[in-house]
Amino acid sequence: MVFGLKDKILFESDWAIFFFVVFFFISILLHEFIHAFIFAKYAKKGWRSVKIGVLWKKLTPYAHCSESLKRNEYILAVILPFIIQGLIPIFYSFFTSEILFLIYGIIMSTAAGGDILIFLMLLRVSKKSKILDHESECGFWVINTEN
């Protein structure tokens, strides 16, 4: 028996599938809100510096901060949705054998792929640098403050 799958049906009705899809879209909104919350926490102007929206041409939801943040503050904003919505449910599923938590964690980890890429890029940036979120692309500008 792997993750309690023996003789178990994941979705017993069409409603279950519907609610899972709705829950997934709510999770995407939560993902962006987590980014936005950390941006607002560290931005001098708070929520006035934060925008949440969708790039409709790319069908990509986003959270954007118009102020530069310290590198580690930006790292926290970038990686926290992956930790909360991806890693924690996956690890929870290992201890409880709950397949839906595993599926959810994998889906949300995949959704955080761009965030993980940005996180890895930020590890190569000096800790003393400030980071300015790119206004229209998945990325950032480095503001060197070492001079």
N, C-alpha and C positions, 0 to 999 in steps of 0.2 A: 504494500500500500504506500503510495507516494502522495504526500500532502492530502491524505484523506480522500483520494479520488475513487477508491473502490466503490462501485455501485452508487456514485454520487453524480447528480446532474447539476451543472453549474447554474443554469438558468431554467427554472421550471416553467416559466411562462414568457409570453412576449412582453408583458409589463416589466418583468425583471430586466430584460434587455434594455427596454426604454429607460428605466430608472438608472441603469448602469451608464448609459450614454449621457443622460442628464447630469449625473454625478461627475462624469468625466469633464463635461464643459464647465461645471461649477468649480471643479478642481483647477482648471486652466485659469479661471478668474482668480482663485485663491493664490495660485502660483505667482501671478503678476502683482497681486496685492501684497504678498510677502516681500517681493522686490521693493515695491513702493513704500511699504512701512519702514524698511531699513533705510531707504533713501531719505525719507522724511525725518527719521530719527537723527540722522547725522547732517543733513543739509541745514545751513544757517537759517534759511527762510522756511524750513519745514515743508509742509504739504504744498505751499505755494510754488515750490520748485519741482514738484512731481506731477507727471502726467501719465495716465493709463489710457491705452487705446488699442486700435487694431490697424495694422498696415494692410488695407484691403486688397491691394494688388498682389501681396504675398501671402494673404490669409494668415498673418502673424500677429498675435497679441503682443503687447509690449508694455513695459513700465520704463519711463524715462525721467532722469533727474537732470535739471538744467544747471546745477551747481557742481563744481568739482568736489570730490571727497578724497580723504586719505586713502591710500592704497588698500589697507586692511579693512577699512569701512566698506569700500566698494567690493572687496572680495566677499565679505559677509553677505552683502546684498545679493551678490551673484549666486553664491553657492547654497544659501539657506533653503530655497524651495526644493532643491535636489535632496538635501538632507532630510527635511521634514516630510516631503511627499514621495520620495523615492527610497532612500536607504532605510528609514525607520520602518515603513510598512514591509519591506523585504525582510529585514531582520526579525520583525514581529512574526512574519509568516514561518520563519525557520523554527521558532519556538512553539508556535501554536498549530502548525500544519494547516493554516487557513489559506487556501489557494487564491481566494479573491484578493487578499492582501498582497500576495506575491504578484499576481497579475497587475494590480493597481500600481504597486511599486515599480514594476518593470515598465509599464506604460509611462508613468510620470518621470522615471529616470531617462527614458528615451526622449520625452518632451523637454527635458532639461539638457539635451545634448549641446545646444549652443552655449548654455551657461557653463557647462563643464569645459568647453573649449576656451571660453573667455577666462575662466578660473586658471587653467593651465598657462595661458598666455600671461596672466597677471603675476604668476609666480616668478617670472623672469624680469619683472619690473622692480626697480629699487623701492624699498619700503618707505623711503623718504619722499617719493613722488606723489603727486596728486593725480587723480584720475577723473577725467571728464567723460561722461557717457556720450556716445555718438548720437546725434539728434535724429538720424534716419536709418542707420544700419546697425546690425548686430556687431557691436564693437565699442571702442573707447579711444580717447586721446590721452596721452601721457603728458603731464605737465611736470617738468623737471624742477624740483625745488632745492637741489643740492648746491646751487651756486651761491 
